[in-house]
């Protein structure tokens, strides 16, 4: 009899523990920062130094808080600031991804062949930002400048084996049939996953959480911080990640850097988890692995992921012996 009572108590304690873990997990906000290391096109030495200083300041803030982020490198940045880009790549919390050849580039104006040359070069240069026998950089992600891309871009991403593309905004720029998607989703007829940047309703208008776009609208750093906190609070308790696009030219100095720091502290205080973009995609794929083997699991995104059988690989840190639609 005593044994039965003891086993019953243990079972209750286990159930309470599992329930608590489940609630904690469901109430944890997932935040993904995508940060472009920005250096102006045709920059002189002074401009390069200023741009690197901005990125260093952002790097200091997320590094000291042990926050996972994705850093976007253009081909020019990988070439002219290779030393610091390599330093960033050594950080186990950082995923390196690519953009085009230089900042403010318009890929959609180029032919398929030209785009392939540009993105091949960008990927090659980014993967050279490593230290032999210390770490390996395997680029698996892409984000176009100013969300500018087309079907030729998509074909190039397939050719290069790129696993994710963050050139989308939830409810604003999306692949057909995915207007309301907030998690990464597979783009039809392609091999990569679209990663939608989060959006928020501001004065009746849906705006993307893109610091450059917000600043261009004339919003102050305090208003930007308010948007970030507002979105974070909005998704609390919901099955929705928070994907934020930032550039070091905006959030790497002054009041916008203060806003970035304040939000990091706020999100950390609320128990947020910070994921790289690659890991955010893999969360979807892992959900697919856990889905039932039936043809319809009740999760369209997971079903699509399960069918693809894709797993996004990425950089390894440590010792080593479809058409977009814009409304």
Backbone as numpy.savetxt, mean C-alpha at the origin, in Angstrom:
# Nx Ny Nz CAx CAy CAz Cx Cy Cz
-15.82 -37.24 38.56 -16.65 -36.04 38.56 -15.78 -34.79 38.56
-14.73 -34.79 39.42 -13.84 -33.64 39.49 -13.13 -33.41 38.16
-12.80 -34.54 37.50 -12.12 -34.43 36.21 -13.03 -33.76 35.19
-14.32 -34.12 35.21 -15.28 -33.52 34.28 -15.42 -32.02 34.53
-15.50 -31.65 35.82 -15.61 -30.22 36.17 -14.38 -29.48 35.70
-13.20 -30.07 35.95 -11.93 -29.44 35.55 -11.89 -29.24 34.05
-12.28 -30.27 33.29 -12.27 -30.17 31.83 -13.25 -29.11 31.35
-14.39 -29.04 32.07 -15.38 -28.03 31.68 -14.84 -26.62 31.88
-14.15 -26.41 33.00 -13.56 -25.09 33.27 -12.54 -24.73 32.21
-11.68 -25.71 31.87 -10.65 -25.46 30.85 -11.30 -25.13 29.52
-12.36 -25.85 29.17 -13.04 -25.59 27.90 -13.61 -24.18 27.86
-14.20 -23.75 28.99 -14.75 -22.39 29.06 -13.67 -21.34 28.90
-12.53 -21.58 29.57 -11.42 -20.61 29.49 -10.90 -20.51 28.07
-10.78 -21.66 27.38 -10.31 -21.67 25.99 -11.28 -20.92 25.11
-12.58 -21.17 25.31 -13.60 -20.50 24.50 -13.56 -19.00 24.71
-13.38 -18.59 25.98 -13.30 -17.14 26.28 -12.08 -16.53 25.60
-10.97 -17.26 25.63 -9.75 -16.75 25.01 -9.92 -16.57 23.52
-10.50 -17.61 22.87 -10.70 -17.55 21.43 -11.67 -16.45 21.05
-12.75 -16.29 21.85 -13.72 -15.24 21.58 -13.07 -13.88 21.70
-12.26 -13.70 22.76 -11.58 -12.42 22.95 -10.65 -12.12 21.81
-9.92 -13.16 21.34 -8.98 -12.95 20.23 -9.73 -12.57 18.98
-10.89 -13.23 18.76 -11.68 -12.94 17.57 -12.19 -11.52 17.59
-12.69 -11.07 18.74 -13.19 -9.71 18.86 -12.07 -8.70 18.67
-10.91 -9.00 19.26 -9.78 -8.10 19.11 -9.38 -7.97 17.66
-9.35 -9.13 16.96 -8.97 -9.11 15.56 -9.96 -8.33 14.72
-11.27 -8.55 14.99 -12.29 -7.90 14.17 -12.35 -6.41 14.41
-11.88 -5.98 15.59 -11.93 -4.56 15.93 -10.63 -3.84 15.64
-9.67 -4.53 15.06 -8.37 -3.92 14.78 -8.38 -3.28 13.40
-8.09 -1.99 13.34 -8.02 -1.30 12.06 -6.72 -1.66 11.34
-6.82 -1.93 10.04 -5.65 -2.23 9.21 -5.33 -0.97 8.40
-4.11 -0.48 8.53 -3.68 0.74 7.84 -2.51 0.42 6.92
-2.60 0.91 5.69 -1.53 0.72 4.70 -1.10 2.09 4.17
0.15 2.47 4.46 0.71 3.71 3.92 1.52 3.40 2.67
1.21 4.09 1.57 2.00 3.99 0.34 2.67 5.35 0.16
3.99 5.38 0.31 4.72 6.66 0.34 5.65 6.77 -0.86
5.44 7.80 -1.67 6.34 8.02 -2.80 7.56 8.84 -2.35
8.73 8.29 -2.63 9.98 9.02 -2.42 10.12 9.96 -3.61
9.79 11.24 -3.39 9.66 12.19 -4.50 10.92 13.02 -4.69
11.44 12.98 -5.91 12.50 13.90 -6.34 12.02 14.54 -7.63
12.00 15.86 -7.73 11.49 16.51 -8.94 12.28 16.10 -10.18
11.64 16.05 -11.34 12.36 15.75 -12.58 13.47 16.78 -12.82
14.60 16.34 -13.35 15.73 17.22 -13.67 16.16 18.05 -12.47
16.16 17.44 -11.31 16.51 18.17 -10.08 18.01 18.43 -10.00
18.38 19.60 -9.44 19.79 19.90 -9.18 20.17 19.32 -7.81
21.44 19.47 -7.42 21.92 18.86 -6.18 21.15 19.36 -4.96
20.85 20.65 -4.94 20.14 21.21 -3.79 18.73 20.62 -3.68
18.06 20.49 -4.82 16.72 19.93 -4.83 16.74 18.46 -4.42
17.76 17.74 -4.86 17.89 16.33 -4.48 18.10 16.20 -2.98
18.96 17.06 -2.43 19.23 17.02 -0.98 17.97 17.34 -0.18
17.21 18.35 -0.63 15.98 18.72 0.07 14.96 17.57 0.00
14.85 16.96 -1.19 13.89 15.87 -1.36 14.26 14.68 -0.49
15.55 14.37 -0.42 16.00 13.25 0.40 15.79 13.54 1.88
15.99 14.79 2.27 15.74 15.19 3.67 14.28 14.96 4.03
13.38 15.29 3.11 11.96 15.07 3.36 11.66 13.59 3.57
12.22 12.75 2.70 11.97 11.32 2.82 12.59 10.78 4.10
13.76 11.29 4.46 14.42 10.85 5.69 13.54 11.13 6.91
12.88 12.30 6.89 12.05 12.66 8.04 10.84 11.73 8.16
10.24 11.36 7.03 9.14 10.41 7.08 9.65 9.04 7.51
10.81 8.65 6.98 11.42 7.38 7.33 11.68 7.29 8.84
12.14 8.38 9.42 12.40 8.41 10.86 11.12 8.16 11.65
10.03 8.77 11.22 8.77 8.69 11.97 8.18 7.28 11.94
8.12 6.65 10.77 7.52 5.31 10.75 8.49 4.26 11.30
9.80 4.50 11.15 10.77 3.52 11.65 10.79 3.47 13.17
10.77 4.63 13.83 10.86 4.65 15.29 9.61 4.05 15.94
8.52 3.99 15.16 7.28 3.41 15.68 7.08 1.97 15.19
8.06 1.44 14.47 8.01 0.06 13.99 6.78 -0.17 13.11
6.50 0.79 12.24 5.32 0.75 11.37 5.71 0.23 9.99
4.95 -0.72 9.47 5.17 -1.25 8.13 4.60 -0.28 7.09
5.36 -0.02 6.03 4.92 0.87 4.95 5.43 0.33 3.62
4.86 0.88 2.54 5.37 0.63 1.21 5.95 1.92 0.68
7.15 1.87 0.15 7.81 3.05 -0.41 7.93 2.89 -1.92
7.46 3.90 -2.64 7.47 3.89 -4.10 8.72 4.60 -4.62
9.44 3.93 -5.52 10.63 4.50 -6.13 10.43 4.66 -7.63
10.74 5.84 -8.17 10.82 5.99 -9.62 12.21 5.54 -10.05
12.38 5.36 -11.35 13.70 4.97 -11.85 14.76 5.99 -11.52
14.41 7.28 -11.64 15.38 8.34 -11.33 15.79 8.31 -9.88
14.84 8.11 -8.97 15.17 8.07 -7.54 16.12 6.90 -7.26
15.83 5.73 -7.82 16.69 4.57 -7.59 18.10 4.80 -8.11
18.21 5.63 -9.16 19.52 5.88 -9.76 20.30 6.96 -9.03
19.65 8.10 -8.75 20.40 9.25 -8.21 20.43 9.28 -6.68
19.56 8.51 -6.03 19.55 8.48 -4.56 19.66 7.03 -4.09
20.50 6.28 -4.78 20.57 4.84 -4.52 21.03 4.55 -3.10
21.92 5.36 -2.56 22.43 5.12 -1.22 21.32 5.10 -0.18
20.47 6.15 -0.19 19.40 6.20 0.80 18.28 5.21 0.47
18.03 5.01 -0.83 17.02 4.03 -1.22 17.44 2.64 -0.73
18.72 2.34 -0.80 19.24 1.06 -0.31 19.07 0.96 1.20
19.31 2.07 1.88 19.12 2.09 3.34 17.66 1.81 3.69
16.74 2.40 2.95 15.32 2.15 3.19 15.00 0.68 2.95
15.58 0.12 1.88 15.32 -1.28 1.55 15.82 -2.26 2.58
16.75 -1.84 3.42 17.26 -2.71 4.48 16.30 -2.82 5.66
15.34 -1.88 5.72 14.37 -1.87 6.80 13.38 -3.01 6.60
13.31 -3.93 7.54 12.44 -5.10 7.41 10.97 -4.72 7.37
10.62 -3.49 7.78 9.23 -3.06 7.78 8.82 -2.38 6.48
9.75 -2.29 5.52 9.47 -1.55 4.29 9.42 -2.48 3.09
8.38 -2.30 2.28 8.30 -2.94 0.97 8.64 -1.88 -0.07
9.56 -2.19 -0.97 9.88 -1.28 -2.06 9.06 -1.66 -3.29
8.45 -0.64 -3.91 7.66 -0.84 -5.13 8.06 0.25 -6.12
7.52 0.18 -7.32 7.97 1.09 -8.38 6.85 1.97 -8.92
7.28 3.03 -9.58 6.40 3.88 -10.39 7.02 3.88 -11.78
7.00 5.01 -12.46 7.60 5.06 -13.79 9.05 5.48 -13.74
9.46 6.23 -14.74 10.85 6.68 -14.82 11.12 7.87 -13.91
10.16 8.81 -13.85 10.36 10.00 -13.03 9.03 10.51 -12.49
9.09 11.38 -11.50 7.88 11.95 -10.91 7.13 12.78 -11.94
5.81 12.87 -11.76 4.93 13.66 -12.64 4.91 13.13 -14.08
5.16 11.86 -14.26 5.17 11.24 -15.58 3.75 10.84 -16.00
3.46 10.86 -17.30 2.17 10.43 -17.84 2.39 9.18 -18.69
2.24 8.03 -18.07 2.48 6.77 -18.79 1.49 6.57 -19.93
0.24 6.98 -19.73 -0.79 6.69 -20.73 -0.54 7.37 -22.06
0.34 8.35 -22.09 0.68 9.03 -23.34 1.68 8.24 -24.17
2.25 7.19 -23.56 3.30 6.43 -24.23 2.74 5.13 -24.83
3.43 4.61 -25.81 3.04 3.35 -26.43 3.30 2.19 -25.48
2.75 1.02 -25.81 3.00 -0.17 -25.01 4.50 -0.45 -24.91
5.20 -0.37 -26.05 6.64 -0.67 -26.07 7.42 0.29 -25.18
7.06 1.57 -25.24 7.75 2.58 -24.43 7.46 2.36 -22.95
6.20 2.07 -22.63 5.86 1.82 -21.23 6.61 0.60 -20.69
6.73 -0.42 -21.51 7.45 -1.62 -21.05 8.91 -1.30 -20.77
9.52 -0.51 -21.63 10.91 -0.11 -21.40 11.04 0.69 -20.11
10.12 1.62 -19.89 10.15 2.47 -18.70 10.01 1.65 -17.43
9.03 0.76 -17.39 8.76 0.00 -16.17 9.78 -1.11 -15.94
10.30 -1.68 -17.01 11.40 -2.65 -16.86 12.61 -1.98 -16.23
12.93 -0.78 -16.71 14.06 -0.03 -16.19 13.84 0.33 -14.72
12.62 0.78 -14.40 12.31 1.16 -13.02 12.43 -0.03 -12.08
11.93 -1.18 -12.52 12.00 -2.39 -11.69 13.44 -2.86 -11.50
14.22 -2.84 -12.57 15.61 -3.26 -12.49 16.40 -2.39 -11.52
16.22 -1.06 -11.64 16.95 -0.14 -10.78 16.53 -0.29 -9.31
15.23 -0.49 -9.06 14.77 -0.66 -7.68 15.36 -1.92 -7.07
15.45 -2.98 -7.86 15.96 -4.25 -7.33 17.47 -4.23 -7.14
18.12 -3.20 -7.68 19.56 -3.03 -7.45 19.84 -2.29 -6.14
18.77 -1.80 -5.49 18.94 -1.08 -4.22 19.05 -2.09 -3.07
20.04 -2.94 -3.18 20.28 -3.97 -2.18 21.76 -4.02 -1.86
22.09 -4.85 -0.89 23.50 -5.08 -0.54 23.76 -6.57 -0.68
24.74 -6.89 -1.49 25.04 -8.30 -1.75 25.29 -9.07 -0.46
24.75 -10.27 -0.39 24.90 -11.17 0.75 24.22 -10.65 2.02
23.42 -9.58 1.89 22.69 -9.04 3.05 21.19 -9.10 2.82
20.73 -8.55 1.69 19.30 -8.59 1.41 19.05 -8.68 -0.08
17.84 -9.07 -0.43 17.42 -9.18 -1.81 16.13 -8.39 -1.97
16.03 -7.61 -3.03 14.82 -6.85 -3.31 14.09 -7.50 -4.49
12.87 -7.97 -4.25 12.03 -8.50 -5.32 10.79 -7.62 -5.42
10.74 -6.78 -6.42 9.63 -5.83 -6.56 8.38 -6.55 -7.05
7.28 -6.37 -6.31 6.03 -7.01 -6.69 4.89 -6.02 -6.87
5.17 -4.71 -6.70 4.10 -3.73 -6.75 4.41 -2.50 -7.56
3.34 -1.78 -7.93 3.44 -0.62 -8.81 2.36 0.39 -8.44
2.72 1.68 -8.57 1.74 2.75 -8.43 2.06 3.83 -9.45
1.14 4.13 -10.37 1.44 5.11 -11.41 1.42 6.54 -10.88
2.17 7.40 -11.50 2.16 8.81 -11.15 0.77 9.39 -11.41
0.22 10.08 -10.41 -1.08 10.75 -10.54 -2.18 9.81 -11.03
-2.04 8.51 -10.74 -3.04 7.50 -11.10 -3.24 7.40 -12.62
-2.20 7.76 -13.36 -2.29 7.77 -14.82 -1.79 6.45 -15.38
-2.70 5.68 -15.99 -2.36 4.39 -16.57 -3.45 4.00 -17.56
-3.18 2.97 -18.35 -4.18 2.49 -19.30 -4.01 0.99 -19.52
-4.72 0.44 -20.50 -4.67 -1.00 -20.74 -3.26 -1.47 -21.10
-2.50 -0.63 -21.81 -1.11 -1.00 -22.13 -0.29 -1.15 -20.86
-0.55 -0.27 -19.88 0.14 -0.38 -18.59 -0.16 -1.73 -17.95
-1.44 -2.12 -18.00 -1.85 -3.39 -17.40 -1.13 -4.57 -18.05
-1.00 -4.52 -19.39 -0.32 -5.60 -20.11 1.14 -5.67 -19.70
1.76 -4.51 -19.52 3.16 -4.49 -19.11 3.32 -5.08 -17.71
2.40 -4.75 -16.80 2.47 -5.30 -15.45 2.39 -6.83 -15.49
1.53 -7.35 -16.34 1.45 -8.81 -16.51 2.77 -9.37 -17.03
3.34 -8.69 -18.02 4.60 -9.15 -18.61 5.73 -9.18 -17.60
5.71 -8.20 -16.68 6.79 -8.09 -15.70 6.53 -8.90 -14.44
5.37 -9.54 -14.36 5.05 -10.34 -13.19 4.77 -9.52 -11.95
4.29 -8.29 -12.14 3.95 -7.42 -11.00 2.62 -7.89 -10.41
2.56 -8.02 -9.10 1.39 -8.62 -8.46 0.30 -7.66 -8.04
0.65 -6.37 -7.82 -0.38 -5.42 -7.41 -0.15 -4.05 -8.04
-1.26 -3.31 -8.20 -1.26 -2.00 -8.82 -2.14 -1.09 -7.98
-1.56 -0.06 -7.38 -2.31 0.86 -6.51 -2.77 2.11 -7.25
-3.01 2.00 -8.54 -3.48 3.14 -9.31 -4.99 3.24 -9.34
-5.64 2.97 -8.20 -7.10 2.96 -8.12 -7.54 3.70 -6.86
-8.78 4.18 -6.89 -9.36 4.86 -5.74 -10.78 4.32 -5.54
-11.11 3.92 -4.35 -12.40 3.30 -4.08 -13.55 4.24 -4.46
-14.38 3.79 -5.41 -15.54 4.56 -5.84 -15.24 5.71 -6.78
-13.97 5.92 -7.12 -13.59 7.02 -8.02 -12.88 6.49 -9.26
-11.82 5.74 -9.06 -11.09 5.09 -10.16 -11.10 3.59 -9.86
-11.75 2.82 -10.72 -11.94 1.40 -10.40 -12.10 0.59 -11.67
-11.80 -0.70 -11.57 -12.05 -1.62 -12.68 -13.55 -1.87 -12.76
-14.09 -2.13 -13.95 -15.53 -2.35 -14.11 -16.06 -3.39 -13.13
-17.18 -3.04 -12.46 -17.80 -3.94 -11.51 -17.23 -3.88 -10.11
-16.27 -2.99 -9.88 -15.61 -2.93 -8.57 -15.72 -1.55 -7.92
-16.77 -0.83 -8.24 -16.93 0.53 -7.71 -16.91 0.58 -6.19
-17.49 -0.41 -5.57 -17.64 -0.38 -4.11 -16.57 -1.17 -3.37
-15.61 -1.72 -4.10 -14.57 -2.53 -3.44 -13.60 -1.66 -2.66
-13.29 -2.12 -1.45 -12.33 -1.40 -0.60 -11.08 -2.25 -0.34
-11.20 -3.57 -0.53 -10.05 -4.46 -0.41 -9.44 -4.69 -1.80
-8.21 -5.13 -1.89 -7.63 -5.47 -3.19 -8.48 -6.51 -3.91
-8.54 -6.39 -5.23 -9.31 -7.33 -6.03 -8.57 -7.60 -7.33
-8.77 -8.81 -7.87 -8.11 -9.19 -9.10 -8.77 -8.49 -10.29
-7.97 -7.91 -11.16 -8.49 -7.23 -12.35 -8.74 -8.26 -13.43
-9.94 -8.26 -13.98 -10.35 -9.25 -14.96 -9.41 -9.26 -16.17
-9.08 -10.44 -16.63 -8.22 -10.68 -17.80 -6.76 -10.31 -17.54
-6.42 -10.05 -16.28 -5.03 -9.74 -15.94 -4.60 -10.56 -14.73
-3.32 -10.52 -14.43 -2.77 -11.35 -13.36 -2.51 -10.60 -12.07
-2.75 -9.31 -12.04 -2.43 -8.52 -10.86 -3.69 -8.12 -10.09
-3.45 -7.63 -8.89 -4.54 -7.16 -8.03 -4.57 -5.63 -7.98
-5.76 -5.07 -8.14 -5.95 -3.63 -7.96 -6.03 -3.34 -6.47
-5.32 -2.31 -6.03 -5.37 -1.90 -4.62 -5.99 -0.51 -4.58
-7.24 -0.40 -4.14 -7.90 0.91 -4.12 -7.48 1.76 -2.92
-7.03 2.98 -3.20 -6.76 3.94 -2.13 -8.11 4.31 -1.50
-8.14 4.45 -0.20 -9.39 4.73 0.51 -9.94 6.11 0.17
-11.25 6.24 0.28 -11.92 7.53 0.05 -12.78 7.89 1.26
-13.12 9.17 1.34 -13.88 9.69 2.48 -14.80 10.80 1.99
-15.98 10.90 2.57 -16.93 11.93 2.16 -16.59 13.24 2.87
-16.28 14.25 2.07 -15.96 15.58 2.60 -16.89 16.60 1.96
-17.73 17.22 2.77 -18.71 18.20 2.28 -19.53 17.65 1.12
-19.94 16.39 1.25 -20.77 15.76 0.25 -20.02 15.22 -0.95
-18.70 15.37 -0.98 -17.88 14.91 -2.10 -16.97 13.78 -1.65
-16.87 12.75 -2.48 -15.97 11.64 -2.18 -14.55 12.04 -2.59
-13.64 12.06 -1.63 -12.25 12.43 -1.90 -11.34 11.28 -1.53
-10.26 11.12 -2.27 -9.29 10.06 -1.99 -8.30 10.52 -0.93
-7.82 9.57 -0.14 -6.84 9.88 0.88 -5.45 9.94 0.24
-5.25 11.00 -0.53 -4.00 11.26 -1.25 -3.54 12.65 -0.82
-2.42 12.73 -0.11 -2.03 14.02 0.46 -1.84 15.11 -0.59
-1.28 14.75 -1.76 -1.06 15.75 -2.80 -2.39 16.32 -3.32
-3.36 15.44 -3.54 -4.66 15.89 -4.02 -5.37 16.76 -2.98
-5.24 16.39 -1.72 -5.86 17.17 -0.65 -5.23 18.55 -0.55
-3.90 18.60 -0.64 -3.22 19.90 -0.58 -3.58 20.76 -1.78
-3.70 20.13 -2.96 -4.08 20.87 -4.17 -5.49 21.45 -4.06
-6.34 20.83 -3.25 -7.69 21.34 -3.02 -7.69 22.53 -2.06
-6.52 22.83 -1.50 -6.40 23.96 -0.60 -6.66 23.64 0.86
-6.72 22.35 1.20 -6.96 21.97 2.59 -5.68 22.09 3.41
-5.83 22.52 4.64 -4.69 22.66 5.52 -4.25 21.31 6.06
-3.10 21.30 6.71 -2.60 20.06 7.31 -3.53 19.59 8.43
-4.13 20.53 9.15 -5.07 20.16 10.20 -6.30 19.48 9.60
-6.76 19.96 8.45 -7.90 19.34 7.78 -7.52 17.96 7.25
-6.30 17.83 6.75 -5.81 16.53 6.30 -5.78 15.54 7.46
-5.27 15.98 8.59 -5.26 15.13 9.78 -6.69 14.74 10.18
-7.61 15.69 10.07 -9.00 15.41 10.39 -9.60 14.36 9.47
-9.21 14.39 8.18 -9.68 13.38 7.24 -9.16 12.00 7.62
-7.88 11.93 7.96 -7.28 10.65 8.33 -7.95 10.07 9.58
-8.14 10.89 10.58 -8.79 10.42 11.81 -10.25 10.05 11.52
-10.92 10.87 10.70 -12.31 10.59 10.36 -12.46 9.25 9.67
-11.58 8.95 8.71 -11.65 7.66 8.01 -11.32 6.52 8.96
-10.30 6.72 9.78 -9.91 5.67 10.73 -11.08 5.33 11.65
-11.74 6.34 12.17 -12.87 6.10 13.07 -14.05 5.48 12.31
-14.23 5.89 11.07 -15.34 5.37 10.26 -15.25 3.87 10.04
-14.03 3.36 9.85 -13.88 1.93 9.56 -13.69 1.08 10.81
-13.63 1.70 11.96 -13.44 0.94 13.20 -14.56 -0.07 13.37
-14.18 -1.32 13.57 -15.16 -2.37 13.73 -15.71 -2.91 12.42
-15.25 -2.37 11.29 -15.72 -2.82 9.99 -14.63 -3.62 9.27
-15.05 -4.42 8.31 -14.10 -5.20 7.52 -13.63 -4.35 6.35
-12.82 -3.36 6.64 -12.35 -2.42 5.62 -10.97 -1.90 6.00
-10.01 -1.99 5.10 -8.68 -1.44 5.39 -8.65 0.06 5.10
-7.63 0.72 5.58 -7.42 2.14 5.30 -6.13 2.27 4.50
-6.25 2.62 3.23 -5.09 2.74 2.35 -4.86 4.22 2.07
-3.68 4.71 2.41 -3.36 6.14 2.30 -2.17 6.32 1.37
-2.32 7.21 0.39 -1.23 7.54 -0.54 -0.60 8.86 -0.14
0.72 8.84 0.05 1.43 10.05 0.48 2.67 10.23 -0.37
3.13 11.46 -0.45 4.38 11.75 -1.14 5.28 12.55 -0.22
6.56 12.27 -0.27 7.49 12.95 0.64 7.57 14.45 0.38
7.19 14.88 -0.83 7.22 16.31 -1.13 6.14 17.07 -0.38
5.08 16.36 0.04 3.99 17.00 0.80 4.12 16.68 2.29
4.18 15.40 2.61 4.14 14.98 4.02 5.51 14.82 4.65
6.56 15.21 3.94 7.90 15.05 4.47 8.46 16.27 5.18
7.66 17.33 5.27 8.16 18.53 5.95 7.00 19.40 6.41
7.31 20.34 7.29 6.31 21.33 7.72 5.11 20.74 8.44
3.98 21.43 8.29 2.77 21.05 9.01 2.21 19.71 8.57
2.41 19.35 7.30 1.92 18.04 6.83 2.72 16.90 7.46
4.00 17.13 7.74 4.78 16.13 8.47 4.25 15.99 9.89
3.89 17.12 10.49 3.30 17.09 11.83 2.00 16.28 11.81
1.18 16.48 10.76 -0.08 15.75 10.65 0.18 14.24 10.52
1.19 13.87 9.72 1.56 12.47 9.56 1.96 11.87 10.90
2.80 12.59 11.65 3.27 12.12 12.95 2.12 11.98 13.93
1.24 12.98 13.95 0.09 12.93 14.86 -0.81 11.75 14.54
-1.00 11.49 13.25 -1.88 10.37 12.90 -1.23 9.03 13.25
0.07 8.91 13.05 0.76 7.68 13.46 0.52 7.42 14.95
0.66 8.47 15.76 0.45 8.33 17.20 -1.00 7.96 17.51
-1.94 8.60 16.79 -3.35 8.33 17.02 -3.69 6.87 16.69
-3.27 6.43 15.50 -3.57 5.07 15.07 -2.92 4.04 15.99
-1.67 4.32 16.39 -0.98 3.40 17.31 -1.72 3.33 18.64
-2.21 4.47 19.12 -2.91 4.50 20.40 -4.22 3.72 20.35
-4.79 3.58 19.14 -6.03 2.85 18.97 -5.81 1.38 18.61
-4.55 0.96 18.63 -4.24 -0.45 18.40 -4.26 -0.89 16.96
-4.05 0.05 16.02 -4.06 -0.29 14.59 -2.90 -1.23 14.26
-3.10 -2.03 13.20 -2.01 -2.80 12.63 -1.65 -2.16 11.30
-0.37 -2.13 11.00 0.12 -1.47 9.79 0.70 -2.54 8.87
0.20 -2.58 7.64 0.61 -3.59 6.68 1.23 -2.95 5.45
2.20 -3.64 4.84 2.67 -3.21 3.53 1.57 -3.53 2.52
1.66 -2.96 1.34 0.65 -3.22 0.32 0.68 -4.68 -0.11
1.87 -5.23 -0.26 2.00 -6.65 -0.61 1.29 -7.52 0.42
1.46 -7.21 1.71 0.83 -8.01 2.75 -0.68 -7.79 2.79
-1.12 -6.58 2.41 -2.56 -6.33 2.34 -3.19 -7.23 1.27
-2.54 -7.34 0.12 -3.02 -8.24 -0.92 -3.01 -9.69 -0.43
-1.95 -10.06 0.25 -1.85 -11.43 0.74 -2.89 -11.74 1.81
-3.38 -10.71 2.51 -4.48 -10.94 3.45 -5.72 -11.42 2.71
-5.95 -10.84 1.52 -7.08 -11.29 0.69 -6.85 -12.72 0.22
-5.62 -13.01 -0.20 -5.31 -14.34 -0.70 -5.36 -15.38 0.40
-4.94 -15.01 1.60 -5.02 -15.94 2.73 -6.48 -16.19 3.09
-7.32 -15.16 2.95 -8.74 -15.34 3.18 -9.32 -16.32 2.17
-8.78 -16.28 0.95 -9.22 -17.22 -0.08 -8.81 -18.65 0.27
-7.59 -18.78 0.83 -7.12 -20.11 1.23 -8.02 -20.71 2.31
-8.60 -19.84 3.15 -9.42 -20.31 4.26 -10.88 -20.48 3.86
-11.23 -20.01 2.64 -12.62 -20.10 2.20 -13.00 -21.56 1.96
-14.27 -21.83 1.99 -14.74 -23.19 1.75 -14.45 -23.60 0.32
-14.34 -24.88 0.09 -13.98 -25.38 -1.23 -15.14 -25.35 -2.22
-16.32 -24.91 -1.77 -17.46 -24.82 -2.67 -17.23 -23.74 -3.71
-17.97 -23.81 -4.81 -17.76 -22.86 -5.91 -18.08 -21.44 -5.50
-18.98 -21.27 -4.50 -19.32 -19.93 -4.02 -19.16 -19.90 -2.51
-18.22 -19.11 -2.01 -17.96 -19.06 -0.59 -18.73 -17.95 0.10
-19.37 -17.06 -0.67 -20.03 -15.91 -0.07 -19.12 -14.70 -0.05
-17.89 -14.86 -0.51 -16.93 -13.76 -0.57 -16.40 -13.68 -1.99
-16.98 -12.81 -2.84 -16.56 -12.75 -4.24 -15.08 -12.47 -4.42
-14.52 -11.58 -3.58 -13.09 -11.27 -3.70 -12.25 -12.50 -3.39
-12.65 -13.23 -2.33 -11.91 -14.43 -1.96 -12.04 -15.51 -3.03
-13.25 -15.64 -3.62 -13.44 -16.63 -4.68 -12.53 -16.35 -5.86
-12.43 -15.06 -6.23 -11.57 -14.69 -7.35 -10.11 -14.97 -7.02
-9.72 -14.66 -5.79 -8.34 -14.90 -5.37 -8.04 -16.39 -5.34
-9.01 -17.15 -4.85 -8.82 -18.60 -4.76 -8.63 -19.21 -6.15
-9.41 -18.70 -7.10 -9.32 -19.21 -8.47 -7.97 -18.88 -9.10
-7.42 -17.71 -8.74 -6.17 -17.28 -9.36 -4.98 -18.08 -8.87
-5.02 -18.53 -7.62 -3.91 -19.29 -7.05 -2.66 -18.45 -6.89
-2.82 -17.11 -6.88 -1.67 -16.21 -6.83 -1.22 -15.95 -5.41
0.07 -15.88 -5.21 0.63 -15.46 -3.93 1.69 -14.42 -4.24
1.56 -13.25 -3.63 2.48 -12.16 -3.93 3.77 -12.35 -3.14
4.87 -12.52 -3.86 6.17 -12.59 -3.20 6.76 -11.20 -3.19
7.71 -10.98 -2.30 8.28 -9.64 -2.21 9.71 -9.65 -1.78
10.18 -8.49 -1.35 11.56 -8.37 -0.96 11.82 -9.19 0.29
13.04 -9.70 0.42 13.43 -10.48 1.58 14.53 -9.71 2.30
14.25 -9.32 3.53 15.24 -8.59 4.31 15.91 -9.54 5.29
17.19 -9.35 5.50 17.92 -10.21 6.43 19.11 -10.86 5.76
19.72 -11.76 6.46 20.90 -12.42 5.92 20.51 -13.38 4.82
21.27 -13.40 3.73 20.93 -14.23 2.60 22.18 -14.97 2.15
22.70 -16.40 2.43 23.93 -17.21 1.95 23.43 -17.72 0.61
-7.30 -4.80 -16.52 -8.59 -4.42 -17.15 -8.70 -2.94 -17.28
-9.34 -2.27 -17.88 -9.35 -0.82 -18.03 -9.89 -0.18 -16.75
-9.24 0.92 -16.35 -9.77 1.66 -15.21 -10.85 2.63 -15.69
-11.81 2.92 -14.80 -12.89 3.83 -15.12 -12.88 4.96 -14.12
-12.93 6.17 -14.60 -12.88 7.32 -13.71 -14.16 8.11 -13.82
-14.83 8.33 -12.67 -16.06 9.12 -12.66 -15.74 10.57 -12.35
